[in-house]
Amino acid sequence: MSGQQLPPENEEFEVPEFGPYAPGPEHTGFSAEEIDTSRPHPARMYDYYLGGWDNYEVDRVAAGRVIEVHPQVRLSARANRAFLRRAVRTVVGAGVRQLIDLGTGIPTSPNTHEVAREAAPDCRVVYVDNDPIVATHAGARLTNTERTGFVLGDVRDPKAILDHPVVRELIDFDEPVALLLVAVLHFLRDAEDPAGVIATLAEALPAGSHLVLSHATGEPYEGYPGGRTDEVARAGVEDVYKSATASLNLRSKAGIEPLFGPFTLLDPGVVRVPLWRPDGPVPDAEELNNTIFYGGVGRKD
């Protein structure tokens, strides 16, 4: 497949003009030389799956190879974004007013702070990502609103994120916090201890805090008659990410559930993302089989 980029397929993914908000925490931009365009980056590939424009040729070529072997990847990306929106509404509805969005990716409206503030305008949000281009876009699209901030950081070093001045300025760790790890932990190898990352983050949070997590899988949907993993497609997708800045590490439902650690799962537990508290028609079994993300939300008691 060529690297030609497709236009956005749905207006809800366009970035709106922001209103007259007070400035957020200052953000320092990055020069072009600091942005690695020699290898595809998962955040920019994900932006392409969603029909975005903030990616490079190397990202489009890699994403195109994924689409060749797994044409439903865009379906999965959109279902995952819809899960994020429902989960944010849920945690804000439970009284949480502080959110840390780890591995946020390229800003894609509606962003976390927009969704949260539809229900509670006083919500505070910190975005975290390890890609300088995400930081550049965050400075233009996210942190120009009050009570929002951005941290250039890596989830593999959770203590550095917790100690960052922007986090400490906006987040009160005496009050409940929602951690968002949406489509992030499958980029950590087992040796990088994703469960340990969550444990470190959780230790800093008080009771009433929540974890919103989604994770890619290679296993079939259990309700799909004759469902099976397409080993060729799975190997092809994993091969593409071997050349990216982070490898893809697919896990089963049984491997994802323990990642919640001290967070007690809310109903309906860890499920394919369209099945997590749907607010519309539920896809059929074939579409669920083609939606490669599990998702869940947990609460710290």
KACOR-V997938 format. One record per helix or strand. SS is the DSSP state (H for helix, E for strand). FROM is the first residue (numbers start at 1). TO is the last residue. If there is no record, write none. Layout:
# KACOR-V997938
ss=<SS SS>
from=<FROM FROM>
to=<TO TO>
This chain:
# KACOR-V997938
ss=<H H H H H E H E H E H H E H H H E H H E E H H E>
from=<11 32 42 57 73 98 112 124 132 148 158 165 178 185 190 194 210 231 253 263 271 273 285 293>
to=<13 34 49 69 93 102 119 129 141 152 163 170 182 187 192 203 216 242 260 265 272 275 290 300>
